[in-house]
Amino acid sequence: LITAGMFELGGMASIDLAITRAQGPDKPVIVEGTIDLRDVGSIFDQFPYPITVTSGRLVLEDQAIILQDPGLNVITLGGGRGRISGRIDIPRGTDTGTEPDLSFVIEGDTVNPGLLAAIPPDVEPPVTAATLPDWPGIRLAEAVQPLVEIGLGGPLDCHARVEHASDGSTDIHATLFLENGTIRPPQD
């Protein structure tokens, strides 16, 4: 259960795509068009905190995915509401993979076990839910353990940027705001 209701992976989408390929060998397949999302539950493998996209449009270009303004409207596991905006470039012929430039603004979420469990452990190389069998779930990030031990709770707002770094990695910069939080250490 999530504060905003039952979480369900997947949802509704209206898809309008053109798939083309020029004649000749080694010509790329080009997919362009739009995908309108409505009540789509999703989980990002590197930060597996469930969100539901309540509405929004993805614009697919030859080498980019654009979150059409004003972005994707989302609800989090803890009932926070907000928006994800920006783009993900997918350059052809490079080793860099995807190049995100995304902004997240979430307000009214809560400190909750799902959020704390989704914070990745500080290990090298960076992990995904598929590459570290006991995370999320059994294993918590070292930085999260003291928060669990003191029983931190309360309303939480988040402003974050996910950007492509010059070395090919992904940089995540987040600022969290906790006002009127509570501390309730578990009783032994």
C-alpha positions in Angstrom: 0.0 0.0 0.0 1.1 3.5 -0.6 -0.3 6.6 1.1 -1.8 7.7 -2.2 -3.5 4.3 -2.8 -2.4 0.9 -4.0 0.7 0.9 -6.2 0.5 -1.0 -9.4 3.4 -1.4 -11.9 2.3 -0.4 -15.4 -0.7 1.6 -16.6 -2.3 3.3 -19.5 -0.5 4.9 -22.5 -1.6 6.3 -25.8 1.2 5.8 -28.3 1.6 7.6 -31.7 4.9 6.6 -33.3 6.5 6.6 -36.7 9.2 4.0 -37.2 11.4 4.5 -40.2 14.7 3.2 -41.7 16.4 4.4 -44.8 17.3 1.8 -47.4 20.8 0.4 -47.4 23.1 -1.4 -45.0 23.9 -0.1 -41.5 21.1 2.5 -41.6 19.6 3.2 -38.1 16.0 2.6 -37.2 14.5 5.9 -36.2 11.5 6.0 -33.8 9.7 9.3 -33.4 6.4 10.4 -31.9 4.6 10.7 -28.6 3.6 8.6 -25.7 0.9 10.0 -23.4 1.0 8.5 -19.9 -1.9 8.1 -17.5 -1.6 6.4 -14.1 1.6 4.5 -14.9 3.3 2.9 -12.0 7.1 2.8 -12.4 10.3 1.9 -10.5 13.8 3.1 -11.5 16.3 0.4 -11.1 19.0 2.6 -9.5 16.6 4.2 -7.0 13.7 1.8 -6.7 11.2 4.1 -5.0 7.8 3.5 -6.6 6.1 6.5 -8.3 3.0 6.7 -10.3 2.9 9.1 -13.3 -0.6 10.5 -13.2 -0.2 12.4 -16.5 2.3 13.6 -18.9 3.7 13.2 -22.4 7.0 11.8 -23.7 8.2 13.1 -27.0 10.5 10.6 -28.8 12.9 12.2 -31.2 15.6 10.4 -33.2 18.2 10.7 -30.4 16.3 12.0 -27.4 13.3 11.5 -25.1 11.8 14.8 -24.0 9.4 15.1 -21.1 7.0 17.6 -22.7 6.5 20.8 -20.7 5.4 21.1 -18.0 6.7 17.5 -17.4 5.4 14.3 -15.9 3.0 14.7 -12.9 3.8 12.1 -10.3 2.7 10.7 -6.9 5.2 8.9 -4.7 4.9 5.9 -2.4 4.6 8.2 0.6 1.9 10.4 -1.1 4.1 13.2 -2.3 3.1 15.0 -5.4 5.3 16.7 -8.0 6.8 16.9 -11.4 9.7 15.4 -13.4 10.9 17.5 -16.3 13.7 17.6 -18.8 15.1 15.3 -21.4 17.3 12.2 -21.9 19.6 12.3 -24.9 20.6 9.0 -26.6 23.5 9.8 -28.8 24.2 7.4 -31.6 27.7 6.1 -32.1 29.0 6.8 -28.6 29.9 4.6 -25.7 28.2 7.0 -23.2 24.7 5.4 -23.3 22.0 7.8 -22.2 22.7 11.4 -21.1 20.0 12.6 -18.7 19.2 16.2 -17.9 16.2 15.8 -15.5 14.7 17.9 -12.7 12.5 16.4 -9.9 10.4 18.5 -7.6 8.3 16.5 -5.1 6.4 18.1 -2.2 4.5 16.5 0.6 6.2 13.1 0.6 7.0 11.4 3.9 10.0 9.7 5.4 8.9 6.1 5.0 10.4 2.6 4.9 10.1 2.4 1.1 12.0 5.6 0.6 14.7 4.7 3.1 15.1 1.2 1.5 15.4 2.8 -2.0 18.5 4.8 -1.1 21.4 2.8 -2.7 24.2 1.4 -0.7 27.5 3.2 -1.2 29.3 0.5 -3.1 31.5 0.4 -6.2 30.5 0.0 -8.9 27.1 1.7 -8.4 24.3 -0.9 -8.0 20.9 -1.6 -9.4 18.1 -3.7 -7.9 19.1 -6.4 -10.4 22.8 -6.5 -9.5 22.6 -6.5 -5.7 20.3 -9.3 -4.5 19.6 -8.1 -1.0 18.8 -4.5 -2.0 16.3 -3.0 -1.7 14.8 -4.9 1.2 17.2 -6.6 3.5 20.3 -4.4 3.0 20.0 -0.7 3.9 22.5 2.0 2.9 24.9 2.7 5.7 23.8 6.4 5.8 20.2 5.3 6.3 20.7 3.0 9.3 20.9 5.8 11.9 17.7 7.4 10.5 15.9 4.0 11.0 17.4 3.7 14.5 16.1 7.1 15.7 12.7 6.5 14.0 12.9 9.6 11.8 9.6 10.6 10.3 7.7 13.6 9.0 6.8 15.5 5.8 9.5 15.7 3.1 10.1 17.8 0.0 12.7 17.1 -2.6 14.3 19.1 -5.3 16.8 17.0 -7.4 18.7 17.1 -10.7 20.0 14.1 -12.6 22.7 15.1 -15.1 25.2 13.5 -17.4 28.7 14.1 -16.2 31.7 14.8 -18.5 33.3 11.4 -17.5 30.2 9.5 -18.7 28.7 8.9 -15.3 25.4 10.2 -13.9 25.4 12.9 -11.3 22.5 13.2 -8.9 22.2 16.4 -6.8 19.3 16.4 -4.3 18.2 18.8 -1.6 15.7 17.4 0.9 13.6 19.6 3.2 12.2 18.0 6.4 10.0 20.3 8.5 8.2 19.4 11.7 9.9 16.0 11.6 9.7 13.5 14.4 12.1 11.2 16.1 10.6 8.0 17.6 13.2 5.5 18.5 11.9 1.9 18.5 11.0 0.6 21.9 12.9 -2.5 22.9 
